[in-house]
Amino acid sequence: MIPVMKPWLGPEEAEAAAEAVASGWVAQGPRVAEFERAFARVIDCHEAIAVSSCTTALHLALVLAGVRAGDEVIVPSLSFIATANAARYVGATPVFADVDLRTQNLTAASIEGSLSPATRAVILVHQAGVPADVDAVRELASAREIAVIEDAACAIGSTYHGRMVAADATLATFSFHPRKLVTTGEGGMLTCSTAEHAQRARRLREHGMSMSAADRHLSDAPVIERYLETGYNYRMTDIQAAVGLVQLGRLDELVARRRSLAARYTEAMSDLEVVVASDPPYGTTNFQSYWMLLPPDAPIGRDELLAALHCDGISARRGIMAAHLEPAYTAEPAPRLPVTERLTKDSLILPLYHDLTHRDQDRVIASIRRHLGADRD
Ligand SMILES: *Cc1c(COP(=O)(O)O)cnc(C)c1O
């Protein structure tokens, strides 16, 4: 069976984790601090704060942006459910806006119709690694004092106007779940543009403490910490950070391999009536996922195609989910999201990972072409 995705982990990651364990310091400590510095250098952003997941990073980003109960947060429905859930964590209402068919991302135009006097923030997702056009959204938002939070869960190593995605974001979040390019098992990163946000985020992830447990431990004199506000336990462990440091060093190689395999898919499908993941004019994607949208008159439905691929020993997946169609959100008045509904119904994600061989990829290509009626048996 060809899997849809496989993390790229080797003996170096195992050794780094073992070293952290042997050091006796396994909770958030020096390796987390080093991982944060390395991450900020790679992204070229002001500060990076390691947390337990991208979901918890999104929660902190909304708290830092001052989003509260009664506020509205514009989000794409076409995203992993955590994007919409985060708005609810602070008591706000997620308002779903539609996405662009080629990038699967919100645009300034798609957001405009969802603005209201209660809009306090937009969570702009760089879906499947394809960068969203941040500048246009920022322009729309800044005129109305709306915060723009970038959900870059999938977009480590993608670029926007020649810089890493989220390099100059006010607030952005990344994921290190094994489904993403760089993994720490579970884990996330919040990046921000000011020292004030970074300081408060570090406090909030650690119970609102005035001084981190690691710093207290290192101090020569006894320190009694204070709890300055209601915080959370959103810390990353030093074991995870040790793995993350090794993985981060592989980022260029990971992205280069994904892009070269993606180019092979695109070339092989170029005569088919499908829309596939691609670079927008203003940036490049890391091809965290290679997705394909079937035409409305395809000879085979998406779900049938997934089943047929499965029979051929290929594990593909449905495309990105739509939160507004899930029971957790169906009680809200149904929004009009035609592009989102088409994408979630007719798109699929093909196997793509670092170790995917050309031979296995050719099997995937042949199977898809055959089921779409492009080639005879
Ligand atoms: C994966 C993902 C998340 C959640 O990341 P976790 O680290 O698993 O919490 C959030 N948003 C998007 C767009 C994602 O793809």
The ligand as a Gaussian input file, in Angstrom:
#p B3LYP/6-31G(d) Opt

LIG

0 1
 C       -2.984000      20.768000      11.062000
 C       -3.667000      22.064000      11.124000
 C       -3.989000      22.695000      12.335000
 C       -3.810000      22.017000      13.672000
 O       -2.490000      21.746000      13.986000
 P       -2.167000      20.917000      15.327000
 O       -0.693000      21.144000      15.518000
 O       -2.502000      19.488000      15.051000
 O       -2.970000      21.497000      16.423000
 C       -4.544000      23.954000      12.304000
 N       -4.788000      24.580000      11.131000
 C       -4.516000      24.004000       9.941000
 C       -4.792000      24.755000       8.694000
 C       -3.959000      22.721000       9.897000
 O       -3.729000      22.144000       8.718000

